[in-house]
Amino acid sequence: MTRTTRALASATMEKRKGSAMLSGTFAARAYSFFDTLLWIACLNLLWLVFTLLGLGVAGIGPATAAAQILVRKRARGEAAPLLRGFAAEYFRNFGRANVLALPLLAVAVALAMNWNFFSGGRDLFSQLMAAGIFVTAIFLAGAACYVFPMYARYELPLGQYLMLSSRFAMRHLAGTVILLFVSAAVVYASTTVPGLIPFFSIGAWLYTTGWLCDRFFTANDESVAADAEPAAAGTGTVPVAVSTA
């Protein structure tokens, strides 16, 4: 075999190896994408079923808590049975999740009713009130995006979740804007194509916001830990806790 022939054969083999690797990578990514899509659809269905199991109002909090706990496990690479895990987390967190969710729902309903009342007025006071209620609702929506992902990640007294979520939303405005954008996109897609709601809308929102919040919290914890290290070195002590906000 001449030198030229050997070079051509070697180049052909390298090309085949590269094609095989590319094909394998594409197949793995495609499998991962569709597996995640199916997981989101199942999560969406479970959220709806268990919300109805709690008669709607009393089921929203536990279903959301269970969903965010499972989203965080999946984000960490933990393999957990979806149905059994969802049911276990739903009943385990039923009381605590309702204590978190019901005040948020009550405030949301109150804001919606007041906005409907004042937005119909033509006087300056009514318009100012409507604008103030709208801004308050945006802030509440941003803070609410953090509540249950924070609940899934940290063990805190119940009263601190709402307070720390509000503080986190204010201090990390870029992340809050991203979460609000994702929420608005899901709402827009759902109103444009209502058929998405029973299959993907809620599950996609839970998965995306939970995944993003887990990254935001991780970055925040690392930043707080890095800031605490010089202080600990100066005093000869080691920090034993990391703040979430």
N, C-alpha and C positions, 0 to 999 in steps of 0.2 A: 504494500500500500504506500503510495507516494505521500509526501508531506502535505500536498494540497488536498488529497483525498481525506487524510486523517483530520485535517483542519475543518473540512466541510462536515465530516461525520460528527466531530466534537461540537461544532456549532449547532447541528441539527438536534443532537441530544440535549444540549443546554436549552434550546428553544422549546423542546417537548417538556422538559422539566419545569421551565417557567410557565408554560401553558397549563400544566397539571396543577402547579401551585396556585396559579390565578383562578383556575376552575374550582379548586378545593376551597379557596378563600371565599369566592363568590357564593358557593353552595352553603358554606357555613354561615355567612352573613344572611343569606336568604332564609335559611332555616331558623336562625335566631330572630329575624324580623317577623316571620309568620308565627313563630312560637309565641313571641311577645304579643302579637296582635290577637291570637287566640286567648292568651291569658287575660288580656284586657277585656275582651268580650265576656269571658266567664266572670271576671270581677264585676263587670257592669251588671250582669244578670243576678249575681249574688247580692249585690248592694240593693237592687230593686226588691228582690224577694224578701230579704231580711228587714228592709225598711217597712214593707207591708206587714211583715210579721209583728212588728212593733206598733202597728196601727198608724203608720205614717210619722206623726210628730215624735212619738217616743222611740221610733226605730231609726231615725236619721243619724243621731249621734253615735249609737253603738255600731251601726253599719259602717259609718265613716271611720270610726276608730279602728275597727277590724280591718277595713280595707287599707288604711295607712300603715298599720303594723305589718301586714303582708307585703305591701309595696316596699317597705324598708328592708324586710328580709330578702326579697328578691334583688333589691339593689345591692345588697351585701353578698349576693351569690349563694344564699341559703336556700336549699330545696325544701319546700314545705308543701304538703297536700293542700290545695286551694280550698276545697269545700270543707274538709274537716278543720283546717286551720281557721277559716273564716268563722265557722260556727262556734268554735271554742273561744276565739277572741271576742266575738259578739256577746256571748253570754257572760264571759268573765268581766267585761268592761261595761256592762249594760247600765249600771247605776252611775258610775263615775262619768261615762261619756255623756249621759243625759244631763248631768249637772253642768257640763261644759256647753253642750249644744243648745239646751232650752233657753238660757239667757240670750245667746246670739240670735236665735230664731225670734224671740220676743222683741228684741231691739230692731231686727230687720223688718218685722211686721209693722212696728210703730213708726219707723222711718218711712216705709212705703205709704202708710195711711196718711201721715202728715204731708208727705210730698204731693200726693194726689190732691189733698185739700188745698194746699197753698199754691200749687202750680196752676190751678184754675183761676186764681185771682189776678186782676189786672192792676192793682195798686202796687206801689213801690215796696211796701212792707211785705206783701205776699211774695213778690218776686225775690226779694232778699232772703226771706225764710226758705223758699224753695231752693235757692242756690246754696244756702248753708246746709240744708238737709242733704242735698246731692253730694256736696264735698264730704260731709260726715259719712255718708253711705259708701263712698269710694274708699275712705280710710278704713271703715269697718270691714269692707270686703278684702282689702289688702291684709289686715291683721288676721282675719278669719282664715286666710289661706295657710297661715303658719300654725294655727292652733293644734290641729290633729296630727300633722307631721311632728310637731314638737312633743305632743302627747305620746306618740309612738316611739320617740327617741329617748326622752328624759323622764326620770322619776321625780316629780315635783308635787308639792301641795296643789290641790286643784285650783285654788285662788290665784296661783302664780302663772298659770298657763296663759290666761287672758292678758294679764299685765305684761308678761315678758313678750308675748306675741305682738302686742301693740308697740312696745319699745323696739323690738327687732325690726318691725315694719318701718319705723321712723328712722332708725340708724342705718338700715341697709336698703335705701330707697331704690337702688338699681335692681336688686332682687325683687323688691315689691312690685316695681313696674313690670318686670318680666312675668311675674305671677298674674298680675292683673291683665296683661296682654294675652296670656294663655287662656285665662278665664273668658275674656271677651271673645277670643277666637272660637272657643268651644260653644259659647252661647250663639254666636253668629252662625256657625256651621249647623247647629241644632235647629235654629229657627229657619234656616234656608232649606235644610234637608231633615225634616222631623223624623224620618225613618232611622236616623242615627241614634236617637235617644234610647230606644230599648236595647241597642246592641253595643254602642261604643262611646257615646258622649260622656256619660258620667264616669265610666271606667277610664277613659282616656284622660279626663281632667284629674281624677284621683291619682293615676299613675304618673302623669307628667309633673303635677305640682308636688307630689310626694318625693319623686326622684330629685327634682330641683331643690326642694327644701333640705333634703338630706345632704346635698352638696353644699348648700349655703351654711348649714349648721356645722358641717365638718370644717369648712374654711374658717368659720368664726372661732371654733374651738381651738384650731391650730394657731390662729392669730393671738387669742387670749393666752394660750399656753406659752407662746414665744415671748409675749410681753411680760409674763410672770416669771420667766426663767432668770432674767437679770436681777430682779428683786429678790428671788429666792437665793441666788448665789451671793448676794450682798449680805443677807442675814443668816446664811448657813442653813436655811430650811428649804423644803421642797413643797410646792403647792399640792394640796390634796384634793382640790376641786377646781373645776373650770366653769366660769360663768357662761350662760347661754346668751347673754346680751351685752 
